[in-house]
Amino acid sequence: MNNVQNPVTVDQEYCPWNQCSLKAPSKVKISDVSFKNIRGTSATPVVVKLACSSGIPCKKVELADINLVYSGSEGPAKSQCSNVKPIISGIMSASGC
C-alpha cells in the first residue's frame, strides 16, 4: 500500500452524512476474517480500525504481519478496536488493539 487512507477497516458503525440511527447495533455477524502480510504507508494515523457491532461482536479476526507506517503530523500509526479481540501474530506496527 502506498499512502492509503484507512488501510485496514471493518466499520459496523459506518453512517454517511450522519443520517443513521446508531441506537440499534448492526445485526450482521462478522467472523473468520484475516488481514495478513500488509505493508506500506498510510495517509491517516489510524491504520487499523475494527469497529464491530455491540450486538454481535466480531469473532476470529486475525491481524498477522501488519507493517503500516504513518509519517504525518498527528503522531505515530495507531489502531482502534471495539467489540472485537483480534488474534495478533507476527509484526503489528500500530499499537492500540
C-alpha positions as CSV (number, residue, x, y, z in Angstrom):
1,M,0.0,0.0,0.0
2,N,1.2,3.5,-0.7
3,N,-0.3,6.5,1.1
4,V,-3.7,4.8,1.5
5,Q,-6.5,6.3,3.6
6,N,-7.9,3.9,6.2
7,P,-5.9,0.8,5.1
8,V,-7.4,-1.9,7.3
9,T,-11.0,-1.3,8.2
10,V,-14.1,-3.1,9.5
11,D,-16.7,-0.5,10.4
12,Q,-20.1,-1.6,11.5
13,E,-20.8,1.9,12.8
14,Y,-20.5,3.5,9.4
15,C,-23.0,6.3,8.9
16,P,-22.6,8.5,5.9
17,W,-23.7,12.2,6.3
18,N,-24.9,11.5,9.9
19,Q,-28.3,10.3,8.7
20,C,-28.4,7.0,10.5
21,S,-29.8,5.8,13.8
22,L,-26.8,4.5,15.8
23,K,-29.1,3.4,18.6
24,A,-29.6,-0.1,17.1
25,P,-26.4,-2.1,16.6
26,S,-25.7,-3.9,13.4
27,K,-27.1,-7.4,13.2
28,V,-24.5,-8.6,10.7
29,K,-22.2,-11.3,12.1
30,I,-18.6,-10.9,11.0
31,S,-16.2,-13.8,11.7
32,D,-13.3,-15.7,10.3
33,V,-11.6,-12.7,8.7
34,S,-7.8,-12.4,8.2
35,F,-5.7,-9.4,7.3
36,K,-2.2,-10.8,6.5
37,N,1.1,-9.5,5.2
38,I,0.0,-5.9,4.7
39,R,2.8,-3.3,4.5
40,G,3.3,0.2,3.2
41,T,2.3,3.7,4.2
42,S,-0.9,5.3,5.4
43,A,-2.3,8.8,4.7
44,T,-4.2,8.6,8.1
45,P,-2.9,7.9,11.6
46,V,-5.4,5.1,12.3
47,V,-4.0,2.3,10.1
48,V,-6.2,-0.5,11.6
49,K,-9.8,0.2,12.6
50,L,-12.0,-2.7,13.7
51,A,-15.3,-1.2,14.9
52,C,-17.6,-4.2,15.4
53,S,-21.2,-4.3,16.4
54,S,-22.0,-4.2,20.1
55,G,-24.9,-6.5,19.5
56,I,-22.9,-9.2,17.7
57,P,-19.2,-8.7,18.3
58,C,-16.7,-9.8,15.6
59,K,-15.1,-13.2,16.2
60,K,-12.0,-14.8,14.9
61,V,-10.4,-11.7,13.3
62,E,-6.7,-12.2,12.7
63,L,-4.1,-9.5,12.2
64,A,-0.9,-11.0,11.0
65,D,2.3,-9.1,9.9
66,I,0.7,-5.7,9.6
67,N,3.5,-3.2,9.0
68,L,1.9,0.1,8.1
69,V,3.7,3.4,8.7
70,Y,2.1,6.9,9.1
71,S,4.6,9.8,9.0
72,G,2.2,12.7,9.2
73,S,1.9,15.4,11.9
74,E,-0.7,13.5,14.0
75,G,1.8,11.2,15.8
76,P,2.7,7.6,15.2
77,A,0.4,5.0,13.5
78,K,-2.2,3.5,15.8
79,S,-5.0,1.0,15.7
80,Q,-8.6,1.2,17.1
81,C,-10.7,-1.8,18.1
82,S,-14.1,-2.1,19.6
83,N,-16.2,-5.2,20.3
84,V,-13.5,-7.5,19.0
85,K,-10.5,-9.3,20.4
86,P,-8.3,-9.7,17.4
87,I,-5.8,-12.6,17.1
88,I,-2.4,-10.8,16.6
89,S,0.6,-12.6,15.3
90,G,3.9,-11.5,13.8
91,I,4.6,-7.8,13.2
92,M,2.0,-5.3,14.4
93,S,3.4,-1.8,13.8
94,A,0.4,0.1,15.3
95,S,-0.4,-0.2,18.9
96,G,-3.9,0.1,20.3
97,C,-5.8,-3.2,19.7
